[in-house]
Amino acid sequence: MEIHHGKHHAAYVNNLNAAVQGTDLENMKLEDLMANISKSTPAVRNNGGGHYNHSLFWTILAPAKESELSDNMSIHEAIMRDFGSVEEFKAKFKAAATGQFGSGWAWLCVDKSGKLFICSTPNQDNPLMDVNDFDGTPLLGLDVWEHAYYLNYQNRRPDYVDAFFEVINWNEVTKRFDEAN
C-alpha cells in the first residue's frame, strides 16, 4: 500500500494539478469537478477520478478488526434493510468487484432517497461523475486495478476482496452514510 499511495495516488494528484493549472477548474472542489466531468478533458477525468477515488479509499481502511460493523450502526441498519443481511451485501459487493472487467472500482453508495446500492465503474470513474447511469454518494470504494493487489494476491482478485472486508473502517463508512442522509 505504500507504493500504491506514494506512487500511484501521488501521480494522480500531480497530473490533475498540471491538467487544471491556469483554468477555471483550478479552484473547484473535487466533488464539483466530478459532478461535471463530462465537460472536462480526459486528463482531468482520469486524474481527478484517481485522486478522488484514492482519497476516499484511504479513509475507509483501518487495521484489521479495529472498526467492526456493529448492530447499532446506522450503516448496519441500512445494509440489513437494503440487502437483507451482511452476508448478502458482501456477496453482491464481491460480485461487483470481481466482475469489473479490467481495471476499475467497486462501490457501496447511497442514493438521494437514502437507499444503498452497489455498482462498479471502469478505470478511475466514480459514482459522482455525470457520465454514469446511476447517481449516488460513495460510502466505500475498492480499487480493483491490478496495482492495488498484484504484489500480495497476484491474479487472485477474489482473495483481495475477502481481505478488504477485514480492514473496512466502518466508523468512517457510517459517518459518510449519516452525512449523506
N, C-alpha and C positions, 0 to 999 in steps of 0.2 A: 504493500500500500504506500510505502514511502516513495517508490518510483512513480506510482500512479499519481500521487499528489504532487510531488516535486517536479515531475517532468510533464506528464500529460495535462493535468489541470493547469499548471503554470503556463504551458504553451497556449491553451485556450484563452487565458486571461491576457497574455501578451499580444496574441494575434487579434483578439477583439479590440483591445485598446488601440492597436495600429489601424484597424479597419474603421473605427469611428472617429479617430482623431481629426479635428477640424470640421466635423459635420454637426448637423443638428442633433444627432444621436449621442453625441459625446457625453452629455449630462443627463441623459434619460435613465430612469430607473430600469434595472434589468427586467423586471416583471412587465413593465410597459413596453419595452423593446420586444419581448417575447409575444405580447398580445398583438403586435403589428408587424410581425416578422415577414409577412408576405410582401411588404414594401421594401425590404432590405436586400442587400446583396447576399450571395451565397457565403461569403466570408463572415458576414455579421451573423447570418443564421447558424452556421456551423460552430463558430467560435463562441457566439453568445449562448447558444444552446449548451455547448460543452461546459462553459463557465457556470451557467445556472444549474445544470444537472449535477455537476460535481459539487457545487457549493451546498446543495440540498443533501446529496449523498453523504458527505462528511458529517453533517449534523444528525443524521438518523442512525449513526453507528455508535455502539457502546461496547465496552468489554463484555465478553460472554457472561450472561446471567446478571449483569449489573442493572438492567432495566427490563424486567419481565412484564409481559402482558397480564394484567390482573383484572378480575371481575368488576372491580369498582371504577375502572377507567371508562370514560365516555367512548373511546375508540373501540373498546371491547364490546360495549353495548351495541354500537353501530355495526360491528362485524357480525355479531350474533343476529341482528335484525336483517342485514342485507345479504349475508352468506349462509346463515343457518348454524354455522359452527366455525371455530377457529381452524379446524382441520380442512373444512371446505374452502375457506379463504386461502389457506396455504396451498391447497391443490390447484385452485384457479390461478393464483399468483405464479406458482411454479410453471403451470402450463403456458402462461403468457411469457414468462422469462425464457423458458426452453424452446418455445415455439417461435420466438422472434428470429426470423431468418437473418443470418449475418449479424452485423453489429447493431446495437440499439439499447433500449431501456425497457424495463417492465415497471409499471406504476400502480400504486393504490391512490385513488383520487376521491374527492368528494365533489358532487355537483352542487349547483345553486340551491337545490331543494334539500340538501343535507344527506343525500343517498350516496353510499360508497360505490365505486366501480373500479374494475381492474382493466388496464389497457397496456399496450406496448407501442413504442414508437421506434422508427428506424434512426440510425445514425445518432445525431445529437438533438433530434427533435424532442419536444416535451408537450405535455397536455395544455400548457398555457398558450402555445402558439396557435395563431389563427389559420393554420393550414391543416388542421385535423377535422375529422368528422365528429369529434366529441369535445366537450368543454368542461373542464374541471380544474380544481386546485390540487396539485400533487401533495400528498401526505408523506409518501415514501417512494423512493425510486431505487431500482437496482440496475447498475451498469452491467450489461451483458456483452460488452465489447470484449474480445479475447484478451486485450491488455489488462483487463481487470482481474482475470482469474488464471491465465495460462501458466504463470510461473508455479502456482501451487496445485492447480487442478487439470492442467493440460487441456484435453478436449472434453472433460467431464463437467459440462455446464450444470447438469442436474445436482451434482455434489456441491458445487459452488452455491447454488440456490439454497440447498438444505443448510449449509453453513451460515448463509446470510440470516436465516431465521433465528439463529442463536446470538446474533450481535445487533439486532434491531433495538434502537433506543426508543422504547415505547412511550417514555415520558415526553420525548420530543414529538413523536407522531401524534400523541394525544393533544399536545399543545397546538400543533398545526391544525388538527381537526377542530378543536374548540375555537380557534381564531377564525377559521373559515366559516363557521356557523353563526 
